[in-house]
C-alpha cells in the first residue's frame, strides 16, 4: 500500500493539476482568450483547487485540512459553473465541456472522500501529536490511488 507523504501524492491534487492545465489550454484560444473576465476567473478558480488541497495538507491539522478541502470543493463547483458559461457563449465545444466537467466532478468526489475520512478519523493531525507516533495517511484511507499504484 502506498503512503501519502506529501500533497503531490494525493490523487485529488494530481487531478486538479490536470484540470488546471486543461483550463489554461481551453482559455488560450479564440474568443475565450479575449473574454478577459471569464478567462481570468476560471483560471483562478482552477488554480485555487490544487492550491487549497496543497495548503491544507501542509497545515498538518485535520480540521484545517478539512477547511481547505471545503474551499477547494467550492472552487471546483465554480469552475464547473463557469464551464457552462463558456459553453453557452460557444467558447468551448460540447465535447470539451463534457471532458472538463467530468474532471471537476471526479475531483469533487475525491475531495468529498477525503473530507469524510477526516471527519471520521481518530487522528487530529501531525501538529497535535509526536510525529513519530502518528501513522501517515494511506491511500486506501480515502479510496485514492497515487501514481505509484
N, C-alpha and C positions, 0 to 999 in steps of 0.2 A: 504494500500500500504506500503510495506517495504521500509525503508530508508537505504541508503548506508552510513554508518558512518565510516567504516574502510575498508581497501583494502580486508580483508578476506570476506567481503560481496559481492564482485564482482564475478559474475559467470565466467568471463574470468580468474580470478586468481584461482578460485576453479578448473576449467578445466585444467589450466596449472599445478596445483599441481598434479592432477590426471595423466596428461601426464608424468610429471617428474617421478612419481612412476612407471608407466608402462615402461618408457625408462630404468630406473635403473634395473627393473626386466628383461627386454629383453636383456640387455647388461651384465648380470651377469652369463650367461650360455654359454657353448660350445665355438665355435670359436670366437664368438663376444667378449667374455670376454678376449680373447687372442690378439685381434686386439686393442692394447692399444691406438693407434692414433684415430681411428674411435670411439671407445668406449668413450674415454675421451671427444672428440669433441661433440658428440651427447648429452652426459650428460651435458656438459657446456652450450650448446645451449638451452636445455630444462630448465635448471635452470635459464638461462637468461630471459626466457619468464616471469615466475612468479616474478622474482626479479625486472624486469623493470616495470611491472604493479604495484607492491607494491611501489617501489621507486617513480615512477611518481605520484601516488595517494597521497603520503605523502608530496610531494613538495608543494601542495596547490595552485599551479598556473596552469590554464588551458593550457597555451602554453607549459609549462614544461611537464605537464602530457601528452599532445599530442606527444611531442618529445619522451618521454619514451615509449609510446604506439607504436610509429613507430618502435623503436628499438625492442620492444617485437615482433611485427609482422614480422620483418626481421628474428629474431631468430626462429620464428615459421616456416618460409619458409626454414631456414637452417636445422631444424630437419627433415622436410619433404624430403628435398633433400638427406639427409644422410640416411633416411629410404630406399630410392631407392638403395643406395649403399649397405646397409645391405641385402636387398632382392637379389640384383644381385650377392652377394657373398655367398648366401644361409645361412646367419646368422640368418635370420628370415623367417618364412613361409609366404606364400601369405596371409593367414588369419590374421596373426599377423600384417603384413604390412598394410592391409586394415583397421584393427581396429585402429592402431596408426595413420595412415594417416587421418582417419575420425575425430579423436580428434584434430589434427592440423588444419584441415580445419574449424572445428567448432570454435576453438579459434581465428583463423584469422578473421572469420566473426564477432565474438563478439567484438574483438578489433577494427575492422573497424567501427562497430556501435558506439562504444564509441568515436572514433576519429571524426566521422561525427557529433555526438551530440556536442562535444566540439567546433568544428569549427563553428557551428551554434548557439551556446549558447550566450546569452547576458551577462552571468557571466564571470568574469575574474579569479575567484578563490578566496579562502578564504583569502589569504595573502594580497589581494588588497583592502579588504573592512572590515568593522567592522564585526567580526564573528557573532555577534548576529543578524545582518540584512540579512545575506546571507543564503538562504534556502539550505539545504543539497540536494544532488542528490537523486532522487527517482529511483528505479529500472525500472520503466516504461520509464524513460528518454532514455535508450538505449536498450529497449526490453530485459532486463535481468530479471531473477528470482534469488532470493537468496535461501538459504537452508530453510528459513522460509516460502517462498511462496508455 
